[in-house]
C-alpha cells in the first residue's frame, strides 16, 4: 500500500485543476441538521475492527502524508473527563413529491456546509452550532491560524480563527463570528456512529475541485476500517463509503438518511496501478471520534493519547498466525525503555490478547500517558512479560 499523497500543496484553484487532470481524489464529509427536542445519547463504545485495509490500494489523503506508526485513538466515552458532543436521533427525511431522498437531505443540510480556504489549499467544513463553530479536517487547515470561510459560492468571505487541530484524528475546529452566519442556516447534528450499519444510505456534501456544495450519494460500504492519519498514526473505526468524493471534499460531512453527520470525509483510495480518479472507496472519520475530540479543540486543548513507540507487522504473510511482530522500536521511546526489541512477537498487552498488529494500539486506547502496562512477548521461543510506561503521542519523534 502506498504512502498518503499530498493533494493541496499550492494555490488552491491551480492545485484543484492539476489534481483533476491527474485524477487525484479526496474525501470530505458534512454534518446533518439538528432535530428539535431530540434526546442526547452517550458516545458509543469502540467496536472491534472487522477488517484491515485492503492491500494494493493507494490511500489518498487530501493534504498531509506520513509514515505508519503504532497508535490509534478510539472514542471511549470520555475517559479524559471531557464530555462529548451529543448524538441526536431523528427519523429519515421524507422527500416531497417529485423530490429524491438525496435531494431532500441536501436541501436540509447543505446550507450549513462551507468552503474552507487557506493560503495553501481549499476544502470543506460544516457548522455545528449557533456560535459559529465549524468542523473540518486537520489537513485542510494545516498549520494555519486563520482561514477564509464561505457559505456558498456567492457568500461573503468570512475570517475564521483555527481554535485547535489534532493530526491523530485529522480533525480541526474553526470559529467564525456568529453574526456572520447567514439567516436560516441550521447547524448540523452528529449521529451516534455505533448505530451505523453496512448498507445504510449515505450522502456526502462538499466542494470537490472548488465546485460549491456538490452532493453525491451511496451507501456505507464497510465499518471498522483503519486509515493513516497525517502524523502517521492510525485512525480506527473508520467508515467506508462508495459515495463519490474528490479533492476539495475534505472536511465535509457524510450524512445518514436523517441528515445527521455520521462521519467527516478524509481520504479515498485508488488502485495505485494506473487507475485514476475515484474508484468508490472513501473513508470518513466516525462521528463518535469527532464528538469526543471537537470539545477539546474548541477549548484549544492538546489531545493526549498513550504512545508505545513501536512499529509492528503480522507474524506471517498469510495472517494466519496470531500476535504482532515488532519490526522497529523508537530509540529511547517507551517500548525501548521497557525492554522491547525488534523481532519480538507481542501476544498480550494490558492483559488483552493480540490477534493482529492493530490490537496492540487498540489495547492501550483506554490508558493514559504515564500508565504502566504489561506487555507479554515471545522472544527466541521463550515467553516474557515486560513492564512498559506509556508515553504521550504528542512527544513522539
N, C-alpha and C positions, 0 to 999 in steps of 0.2 A: 504494500500500500504506500503510495507516495506521500510526501510531506504536504501540509496545507499550503495553498497557493495564495499569494497576495493579489488582491484584485483592485483595491482602491488605494493607490500609492501616489497619485499625482492629481492634477486638476480634475475635478470630478466629472465634468462633461467629456473631456478628452479620454479619461480612463474608461468611462462608460462606453463610448464609441469603440475604443480599442478592445474592450472586453467582449462587446457584441461581435466584433469582427473575428476575435479569437475563439468565440464560442464558449467563453468562460461563464460560469454561473454562480449565483449566491443566494442564500436564503434570508427571509425576513418574516416576521410574524406580527399580527395585530391583535389587541385585546378586545373583548366583547363589551356591549353596553351593560350598564349596571341596572339590574331589575330592582324595582322599588319593593322594600319590605322583605327582601329575601333573607333567610337565616344565615348566620355565619357558621362555617364548618371548619373543624380543625384541619391542619395540613395532614396529608396522607403519609403514613409510614412508607419507607422505601421498599420497593419490591425487588426481588432478586432479578438480576439481569437475565433475560431469557436467551439472549444470543449475542455473540460478539459481532463486530462489524465484518462485512464480507471482504475477504482478501481479494486483491486485484482491482479494487476501486480506488480512485484518487479522490480524496476528500478535499473539497474546495472551500476554504474559509474566506470570508469577504475581505479581510484586510490584513490579518496578522498571522504569521506562521509560528513554528516552534517544534522542538523535538518532543518525543513521547517520554513522559516520566511517570513514575508510580505515584498515584494520588487521585482521589475522587471525592466529590462533595455530594452528599445526599441530604435531602431535607429530612430532618429528624424531629420536627415538631417544636423546635426552638430550644434545644439543649443549652444554647448560649445565653438564654434568658430573653431573647428577642421575640416579641410577639409577631407572628407572621401576618401578612395582609389577609383579609377574609376571603374565603371562597364563596361565591354567591351562586345559588341554584336558580335555574329558570327553565321554562318549558321551551321546546323548539319553536322558533319563529315561524309563523304561518304565512306563506306568501299570499298576496292578494290575487284576485282573479287575473290571469294572464301574466303573473309575475313568477319568476323562478325562485327556488329556495335560496340559491346563491345571491340572486338579486335582492331578496328581502333582507338577508344578512348584511349585504353590502350597504344597503340603504340605512340600516340601523347603526352599523359600526364605522363606516368609512369616514364620517365627519371628524372622528377622534384620531384618525391616522394622520401622521405628519411626516414631512421630509426633514431630515437632519443633515446639515452640511457643515463641513469644516474646511480648512484651507487645503486639506489633502484628500478629501473624499466626501461621499454622499451616501446616505442610507435612509432607513425608515425608523419611526418611533411611534408611540401611541400614548395618549393621555389617559391617566388612571385615576385622577381626582380633580376636584374643582379648584384646587390650589395651584394648579399648573405643573404637576409632576408628570414627566414624560419618561417612559422606559424605552431603552434601545439596547443595542449590542455594545460591548466594550470596543470591539474592533471597528465600530463606526466612528466613535469619538476619539479613540486612541489616547494620546497624552494631552489633548486639547482641554483647556479650562473653560472655553466659551465656544458655542456653536450657533448656527442660524437655523431656526425652526420656522416652517411654513405650513399652514393649514390649507392645503390645496394649491394648485399651480398659480392661481391668481391671488392667493392670500398674501398678506403683508409679511415681510421678513421680520422675525421676532428674535431678539437676543436671548440666548439660553445659557445659563450657568451650569456647568457639569458639577453636580454635588458629590458624586462618588462613582468609582468604577471598580470592577472585580474581574480580573483576567481569568481566574479559575472557572468562573461560570459564564464568561463572555457577556456580562450584563453591565449596564451603566444607567445612571439616573440623571436627568437634565431637569432644571427648573426654569419656568418662564413666569412672567408676571400674570397673575390670574385675570387681570382686566384685559389682557391681550387674547384671551380665549374667545373665539367668535361666538356670537349669540346662538343658542340652540344646540351647541355641541355637548353631547353627553359622554362622560368618561367611560372607558371600557372596564368591565369587571373580570376578575380572574375566576376560573373554574378550578375545581379540585382535580388535578391530573391523575389521581388514583382511580377516578371513575372513567377514564378514557379507555376505550376498548378498540382492538384491531377491527377495522371495517367501518368505524364511525365516520360520518361525514365530516369533512374539514374544508375550511376556506382560508386562503391567505390573501391579505391585502398589503400592498407595498408599492414602492416606486422603482421597479426594475428599469435600469437604463435611463433613469430620470423621467419615466412615464408615470405621471401622477396617479396615485391611488388605483393601481391596477389590481383586479380581483381574479383569482384562479381558484378552482375547486378540485377536490379529490377526496381521498379517504385517509384514515390513519392506517399506514401500511405495516407498522411494527412498533413495538414498545420495548423498553429496557435496553435500547441501543447505547453505545458508548462512542463519543467523539473526542477529538483532541482540542483542548482549549487553547487560546492564543499563547499562554505561557508554557504549553507542552503537557500540562496535567490533563487528566481525564474528566469529562463531564459525563456523568452516568444517568441512567433512567431517561434517556433522550427519546423523544417521539419522532418516528419516521413517517413521512407523508409522501404521496405522489402528486400533491397539488403543486403545479409548476411554479418554481421560484428561481429568480435570476439575480445578477448583481444589481444592487440597489434595494432589494427586498430585505436586506439585513436589518434586524431590529424590529421588523414588523410583526403583527400578531398572526398566529394560527388560531382560528376560531372554530368552535363547535356549532352544532345546529341551532343553539340558542343565542349565538353571537357572543359567547363568553370566550375569553382567552385561555387556551389550553397549552400554549407554548409560544416562545419567542424564536422566530426563524433565524437560523445562524449559519448553516452550512448546507452544501449539496455535494453529491458525488458524481464523478464522471468515470468512464471506464479506464482512462489512462492509456488507452490503446488506439489513439487516433479518433476516438469518439469525441465530438464537440457538442457543447451545449447541455441542456438539462435532460437527464435520462429518467426522470421521475423518482429520484431518490433524494429526498431532502430531510433535514434534521432540525428540530426545534428544541430549545432548552425548555424543560417542562415547567408548567405554571407553578407547581409547588416549590421548585427551586427559586423562581423569581419572587414568589410570595415571602420566602424566608430572607432572601438577600436584599431586596429592594429597601425595606425599612432601615437596614443598616447603612446602605448607601445614601439614603435620604439624610441621615444624620452625619454623613461624612466619615463614618467609621471604617476602619480596615476590617475585612472579614478574616477571622482567624480560623485556620484549619490545621489539623495534625499532618506531620510530614515525617516520612520514614527515610527517604533518601536512597532508594534503590531503583533499578530497572529490572524487570522480570520478563520471562517468556514461558510458553508452555514447556512441559517437561519432555514432550515428544512432538514430532512434526504432525502426527495424526491427531494429537489432542486427546488420545485415549487414556493417557496416564494422568493421575491427579497430582496436584501440587503446582508450585510455581518456581522455576529455576531462576536464581539470581544471576543476571548477566553483567551487571555493573553496580558498583557501590560508590556513592558520592563520598569523596575524600573528606574526612573529618565530619561527616554527617551523622545523624542519629544512629542509623544502622551500623555504620562503620565503628562508632564508639561502642556499640553494643556487641560487636564481635562478628557480625555477618560478613561473609566472604563470597566472592564470585564462585559460582559452581554449587553453592548450597541450594538445596531444594526445600522450600518452605512448605510445611504441611499443615500448620495451625498458627493462627495469630489471635492473641487475646482470648484463647480458649475456643475459638471457632475454626472449623475446618476450612482448608483452602483447596478447592477443586480446580481452579483456574487462576491465572495471574490477576485478574480483576478483583478476586476475592481478597487479596492482600490489602488493597486500598479500602475496599468496602468494609472490611472487618475493623478498621480503625476509624471509620467515619463518625462514630459516636463518641470518640475520645477527644481530648483537648491537648494542645501543646503543653508539654511538661508531664503528661501522664506516663507512667511506666507500664509497659505491656510485656507479656511473654511471647516469644516467637520460637516455635518448635520447628526444627530443621532436620534434614538428613545430610550428613557430610561424610563422604568416604564410607558409606554403608552403615554409619552409626547415627543414632538419634541423639539430638542435643536440644536443650532448652536454653534460650538466651533472654536476658532482660534488657529491654531497649527503652530508653526515654525518648518520647516523641518530640520532634522539633516543631517549629512554626513554618508553614509553607512560604510565608512572606519573606522568610530569611533564607530560603533556598538559593543556592548559587545559580 
